């Protein structure tokens, strides 16, 4: 249904948008206009390194263990459906983790060093980051060939950079838009639909590759 690059892009984008704390920090820095390029760059580079470890390292190792690769694909399918359901539930109830955390966030760090340290902390000390980049993105990539994994990684990395820089640099312009609950409903609804579409695609792979 998707090319490897577009699947990587949509998978990564869906997972990144679903993480609340990191996005809230980037949004907070963007609204404050403090070192936002550095903040977005650190987030993007960290994601690239972690996703590379998952797609190229973990994926390559799992290629020789079909049953483990299949189990990870099963886990990825369940994860995508659960998070998709969560996003759709948020859209239905007019709630958003990102919205709540962004409005309740502390003041953005002022110094360059402080902003860099805070960005690394909110990124690398968040267990969800490892689950989504190394485990989930890497696990989903195991259903692809070696060449497709590279394209998948390119798409996933592009999604990460696009999201963080769009969120950070466009934060001030987005403030009046996301002051309306309907905007969060649309965003969460789109996240849920995309994750379910990819989930069904991965589920098809799981059914076709049951270890014998």
C-alpha positions, 0 to 999 in steps of 0.5 A, spaced: 500 500 500 505 504 501 512 505 498 518 503 503 520 511 504 512 513 505 511 508 510 517 510 514 515 517 513 508 516 516 510 511 521 515 516 524 510 522 523 505 518 527 509 516 533 513 522 533 506 526 534 503 521 539 509 523 544 507 528 548 513 531 553 518 532 547 513 535 543 511 540 548 518 542 550 519 544 542 512 547 542 514 551 548 521 553 546 518 555 539 513 559 542 518 563 547 523 564 540 529 561 544 534 557 540 529 553 537 533 551 531 538 548 535 532 544 539 529 542 533 536 540 530 538 536 536 531 532 536 532 530 529 539 528 530 537 524 536 531 521 532 536 519 526 541 515 530 536 511 534 532 510 528 538 508 525 540 503 530 533 500 530 532 499 522 540 497 520 542 494 527 536 491 530 533 489 523 539 486 520 540 482 526 533 480 526 533 478 519 536 471 521 531 470 526 524 469 523 520 467 529 523 473 533 522 478 527 515 475 526 514 477 534 516 484 533 512 485 527 506 482 532 508 487 537 508 493 532 501 491 529 498 491 536 502 498 538 499 501 532 492 499 533 492 501 540 496 508 539 491 509 533 485 507 538 488 512 543 489 518 538 481 517 536 479 517 543 482 523 544 479 526 538 472 524 540 473 526 547 476 533 545 483 531 549 490 532 547 496 530 551 500 535 547 495 540 548 495 539 556 502 538 557 504 544 552 499 549 556 502 546 563 509 547 561 514 551 565 518 557 562 523 555 556 530 555 558 534 561 556 541 560 555 544 556 549 547 551 553 541 550 558 536 549 552 541 544 549 541 540 555 534 540 556 533 538 549 537 532 550 534 530 557 527 531 554 529 526 548 534 521 551 531 520 558 524 519 555 523 511 555 518 512 549 523 515 545 527 508 545 520 504 544 518 508 538 525 509 535 529 503 536 524 498 538 517 500 534 521 503 527 526 498 527 521 492 528 516 494 523 522 495 518 524 488 519 518 486 514 522 490 509 528 488 504 535 491 506 534 496 500 527 498 503 530 499 510 534 504 507 529 508 504 524 506 510 530 510 514 530 516 510 523 517 510 522 516 517 528 521 518 525 526 514 518 525 518 522 527 524 526 533 521 520 536 518 515 535 524 520 538 529 522 544 525 515 545 523 513 545 530 518 549 533 519 554 527 511 555 526 509 555 533 507 562 534 503 562 527 500 555 530 498 558 537 491 561 534 490 555 530 490 550 536 487 555 541 481 551 538 479 544 540 477 542 533 484 543 531 486 538 536 481 533 534 483 533 527 490 532 528 488 526 533 483 524 528 489 524 522 494 520 527 489 515 529 487 513 521 494 513 519 496 509 525 491 504 523 492 504 516 499 502 517 497 497 522 493 493 517 498 493 512 503 490 518 498 485 520 497 483 513 505 481 513 504 478 520 499 473 517 503 472 510 509 470 514 507 466 520 513 461 522 512 454 521 
